[in-house]
Every structure is written in C-alpha cells, then in structure tokens.
C-alpha cells in the first residue's frame, strides 16, 4: 500500500488567488470554481479519466482575460502533483494514452522525471472555443510541467473541431497521468530510476 497521496496548495498573487486540494487516489470527483467554464470542463476530463479528486477555487483578473487564471491554475496543479507524489517511490513513472473523439485523435506521453519539459503540437482549427482562447491549453500545461517536474509530450494527431481537439488532449492527459502515478507492483518501495532519485 502506498501512503495517502493528498495535498493542498494555496497561491495568492496580485493577479490570482488560487486554493487547490488534490487526491491522487480518488474516484474522479471535482469541485471547480474558476470563472472559466470551458477550462473547468477540461479539468473535469483530467480528473474523471485520471481517477483523481480535485477541488479548485480561483479568483483571477478575468476582466482583463483568462490568461493569468488558466496559467496560474496550471502552476498550482503542478505544485500539488509534485507535493502529493513525494519522492515517487513505487510509482510506474511513465504513462501514455491515445484518445479519439469523433474525427479528432490525440496522444499524450508522460515521464515523471523530475525534469520539466513540454513538447506541444496542436494546430487548433479555431482561435477560440466560445470565449476560451485555444492558446491557453498550452499555457496551462506549460505552467504545470514547470512546477510538477514532468516531461510531457502532447500531439494532436488530427482534428477538425477545436472543441474535440482540446477534449482529446485533456482526456489523454488524464489517462496517461493515471498510468504514470499508479503503483508498480514489481517495484514496491523502489524509486523508478537508475539514479536512485527523481
């Protein structure tokens, strides 16, 4: 049995005030209040498919735009992941998933390496989904990997509908994260690295 992997992170700045609680061994429950509805829909995809529980409240300068709120939620989510995983003893470490949605298909590959790195490849077919700017998808993941210490490759292989493109990315990330954080029964209490540390 792994120890409880739950944590809370608070980050308050002049631009955003964010409070987040995370349970990596949950059932996919969310309580979200960010003021950015489409973003909440995408976060819900991560939790449902990753089987993690997430409570997130964010108050940001939405009168300007959604950028600071989405990016800073990524930062706090990354901080919470790193904190909840601890030294990563006993985890699988790597995760990957392909997820289709109608005409769209995305692939996500994760290494909980301790080294931040993002390769993001998606040519969104629209600049916005409702009022949500599609470029904020990359900003969320960049903020997250920089603070989680994660190597993350995201490729939207095909897609014509921007909503479908985004949704396949977030669903695939949830599935890949679920794999990467899962217990490796063959490496109980071992750090999955030849270095002895991640």
ZAKE-717158 format. One line per 4 residues: for each residue x, y, z of N, C-alpha, C. Coordinates in steps of 0.02 Angstrom, whole numbers, m for minus. Each point is the difference from the previous one (the first is absolute). Layout:
X:Y:Z:X:Y:Z:X:Y:Z  ...
This chain:
42:m60:0:m42:60:0:43:63:0  m18:47:m42:34:64:0:m29:45:55  40:46:26:m28:48:48:m51:44:m35  m42:33:40:m51:45:m28:34:54:m42
m26:10:m60:29:49:m45:m49:57:m10  m8:38:53:m45:58:m1:40:61:20  m21:58:m26:34:62:17:m44:59:m15  19:56:28:m33:64:m14:53:52:m14
m14:45:m47:46:54:m17:m40:64:m6  28:54:28:m30:66:m7:52:46:m31  m22:38:m50:44:49:m33:m40:63:m12  19:54:34:m34:63:m8:49:52:m25
m16:31:m57:41:53:m28:m45:61:m14  29:51:m28:m39:59:m18:m48:m14:m58  13:m55:m37:m41:m16:m59:m51:m55:14  18:m49:42:m45:m56:13:5:m22:73
m55:m27:25:m1:m32:66:m28:m70:m11  44:m50:11:m17:m69:m16:8:m45:61  m51:m41:12:2:m50:53:m18:m67:m31  43:m50:9:m8:m64:m33:12:m57:49
m42:m51:m2:10:m62:37:m2:m57:m50  45:m49:11:9:m54:m49:6:m67:37  m33:m51:m27:6:m68:24:15:m44:m61  62:m26:m3:20:m39:m58:m32:m69:m2
m29:m21:56:m32:m66:3:m75:6:11  m29:44:m39:m71:15:7:m43:m40:m48  m58:28:m15:m47:m34:m44:m23:45:m58  32:58:m8:m17:44:m55:m48:56:18
m5:17:65:m46:52:22:33:69:m5  m40:50:m19:25:68:m6:m47:49:33  29:53:26:m36:61:20:41:57:m29  m26:31:m51:38:50:m38:m37:66:m1
37:54:13:m27:67:m6:56:47:m20  8:7:m66:54:42:m27:m25:61:m37  m64:1:m17:m26:54:m41:13:m10:m74  29:m57:m19:14:m15:m70:m32:m68:m16
m63:1:m24:m39:m62:m6:32:m54:m44  26:18:m58:29:m51:m44:61:m32:32  40:40:34:59:m25:35:m22:m50:54  m53:14:36:m25:m46:50:m22:m66:m32
m31:5:m58:m20:m60:m38:61:m42:m16  55:32:m18:62:m37:m17:32:m30:63  2:38:55:27:m28:62:m40:m60:23  m65:1:m12:m42:m56:18:19:m62:m40
24:9:m62:23:m57:m40:61:m32:32  47:42:25:60:m26:33:m20:m43:59  m43:27:43:m16:m35:62:m40:m64:m13  m49:3:m45:m42:m59:m13:41:m56:m30
45:17:m46:39:m52:m34:64:m17:39  22:44:43:58:m13:41:m16:m31:67  m66:m2:17:m23:m25:65:34:36:58  4:65:m6:24:41:55:m56:47:21
1:21:63:m49:48:25:32:69:4  m37:50:m22:27:67:m4:m51:51:24  20:41:47:m39:59:21:42:61:m17  m29:45:m39:38:58:m24:m44:62:0
23:50:35:m32:65:m1:50:52:m23  m18:38:m50:45:51:m27:m38:65:m11  29:54:24:m26:67:m14:56:37:m35  m12:17:m62:52:33:m40:m26:62:m33
46:33:m35:m16:64:m34:m34:m14:m67  m59:m31:4:m37:m19:m61:m26:61:m38  0:58:32:m20:61:m35:52:19:m53  61:m27:7:52:9:m51:m7:m55:m52
12:m62:21:m14:m59:m41:11:m61:45  m3:m60:m30:5:m62:39:71:m24:10  48:35:m30:69:m26:m4:30:m15:69  1:51:45:32:m9:65:m34:m55:40
m66:m5:m3:m36:m50:38:18:m70:m24  m1:m12:m65:15:m67:m27:72:m18:12  46:46:m14:71:m15:10:16:m14:73  m27:41:45:15:m8:71:m33:m63:29
m57:m20:m27:m29:m64:21:46:m57:m21  32:6:m58:49:m50:m21:59:m2:48  25:58:21:55:3:47:m18:m35:66  m59:16:27:m20:m29:64:m14:m75:m6
m31:m20:m56:m11:m72:m11:67:m37:m3  49:29:m33:66:m30:m3:33:m5:68  m6:54:40:28:m1:68:m33:m55:42  m66:m7:m8:m36:m50:39:20:m71:m21
8:m11:m65:23:m66:m24:67:m18:30  47:47:m3:67:m13:27:m3:m15:74  m39:38:36:m6:m9:73:m32:m67:17  m53:m17:m36:m36:m63:15:41:m61:m18
42:4:m51:40:m57:m22:62:m10:44  22:51:34:58:m7:44:62:m23:m38  33:m52:25:60:m24:m35:m15:m49:m57  m65:m12:m12:m24:m41:m56:16:m74:8
13:m19:61:16:m70:15:m59:m45:m17  13:m53:m39:m51:m50:m15:m46:15:m58  9:57:m33:m46:16:m55:26:m29:m66  m44:m1:m50:18:m24:m66:47:49:m36
m10:64:11:40:56:m26:m20:21:m70  m6:m47:m47:m17:16:m69:m74:m13:m12  m30:41:m44:m69:m12:m19:m12:25:m70  m47:m31:m34:m16:21:m68:m73:m17:m15
m29:37:m46:m69:m15:m20:m14:31:m68  m40:m36:m40:m31:27:m60:m74:6:14  m29:57:m16:m72:9:10:m32:31:m62  m51:m33:m28:m37:29:m56:m65:32:24
m24:47:m38:m67:27:8:m24:19:m69  m44:m42:m27:m23:9:m69:61:6:m47  8:56:m33:54:7:m50:68:16:31  1:17:64:61:23:33:35:m58:35
67:4:2:40:m51:33:61:34:30  13:m13:65:59:28:33:38:m54:36  66:11:5:45:m44:37:36:41:53  3:m27:60:37:32:55:47:m50:31
63:20:10:51:m42:31:32:39:57  4:m33:59:24:32:61:60:m39:27  49:38:26:54:m27:41:4:44:62  m14:m30:58:6:37:63:73:0:21
40:33:m40:73:m4:1:33:46:51  m37:49:24:31:52:40:28:57:m42  m1:m8:m66:25:50:m46:m58:30:m39  m11:65:6:m55:31:m37:14:5:m74
m48:m20:m41:7:7:m72:m66:m12:m34  m17:43:m46:m63:m6:m36:12:4:m75  m26:m50:m36:m4:3:m72:m74:m1:m17  m25:54:m28:m71:8:m13:m11:11:m74
m36:m46:m31:m13:5:m72:m74:m7:m13  m33:57:m11:m71:1:m17:m14:63:m40  m22:m9:m61:m21:57:m41:m76:5:6  m22:38:50:m72:7:10:m32:31:m62
m58:m24:m17:m34:25:m59:m37:65:11  m5:20:65:m30:64:17:40:32:55  m1:66:3:36:37:52:m37:0:67  m65:m11:m2:m39:m1:61:m51:m56:m2
m16:m25:60:m56:m47:9:m48:36:47  m55:26:m27:m39:48:39:42:61:12  9:18:63:44:57:16:70:m23:18  11:m66:5:64:m27:22:51:1:m56
58:30:11:53:3:m50:38:m66:m2  3:m31:m58:31:m67:m4:74:1:17  34:56:m8:71:3:18:11:m10:75  m52:8:40:6:m9:72:7:m73:20
m17:m46:m45:11:m71:14:75:m12:11  41:24:m44:72:m8:7:25:37:62  m27:58:15:23:39:58:m15:m38:65  m57:m34:4:m16:m39:59:52:m56:9
12:m37:m52:46:m56:6:72:23:12  20:57:m29:68:25:12:9:19:73  m49:35:28:4:17:71:3:m62:44  m39:m51:m19:m2:m61:38:66:m38:m1
28:m11:m60:62:m41:m4:58:36:34  2:66:m3:55:36:31:1:m8:75  m58:m12:30:m4:m6:73:m11:m71:24  m19:m45:m44:m6:m71:18:65:m37:m10
45:28:m40:61:m36:m18:m17:m60:m44  m36:13:m52:m26:m52:m44:22:13:m72  19:m53:m36:9:5:m72:m65:m22:m33  m26:42:m44:m67:m11:m28:1:13:m75
m20:m50:m39:m7:8:m72:m74:m6:m17  m25:52:m34:m70:2:m20:m3:9:m75  m33:m46:m34:m8:5:m72:m74:m10:m19  m30:51:m29:m64:m10:m31:13:m25:m71
m14:m62:m11:18:m33:m63:m45:23:m57  m64:9:17:m46:26:m50:m61:30:35  m36:42:m35:m61:29:28:m23:59:m41  m66:6:m6:m29:56:m37:m41:46:46
m24:m27:55:m40:38:47:44:17:60  8:65:14:47:22:52:m20:m26:69  m65:m4:13:m23:m28:64:23:m73:6  m8:m38:m53:21:m69:1:76:m6:8
37:43:m33:73:0:7:20:9:73  m27:51:32:17:15:69:m22:m57:46  m60:m26:m10:m25:m51:44:40:m64:m4  23:m19:m60:41:m60:m5:67:10:35
27:60:m1:63:14:35:m9:m9:75  m52:30:28:m9:m3:73:m19:m71:22  m41:m34:m39:m16:m70:18:62:m44:m3  39:8:m53:61:m41:m6:49:16:55
5:63:20:43:17:56:m23:m34:64  m65:1:13:m26:m33:59:16:m74:0  m9:m33:m56:15:m72:m6:75:m14:9  42:41:m31:72:m10:5:24:13:71
m28:51:33:18:15:69:m20:m57:46  m59:m26:m11:m23:m58:40:49:m58:m4  26:m13:m59:49:m54:m9:66:17:36  23:62:m9:66:18:26:2:0:77
m55:20:32:0:5:73:m22:m65:34  m19:m50:m40:m24:m63:29:57:m39:31  m17:m42:48:51:m41:34:26:m53:m47  65:m10:2:33:m54:m38:13:m57:49
m38:m53:m6:4:m55:48:68:m35:m1  38:9:m53:66:m32:m4:55:45:28  m18:62:17:50:46:28:m26:31:64  m28:m41:44:m28:25:62:55:34:41
m14:62:20:46:39:41:66:17:m34  2:m7:m66:60:17:m38:m12:64:m40  53:40:m7:m3:59:m43:16:m22:m71  m45:13:m48:9:m27:m68:51:40:m41
63:m5:21:53:34:m36:67:m33:17  44:m6:m50:67:m26:13:42:49:43  m23:63:2:35:51:42:m15:m8:73  m56:m33:16:m21:m7:70:m39:58:25
m14:49:m43:m39:59:18:m32:29:m62  m60:29:10:m35:33:m55:m17:72:23
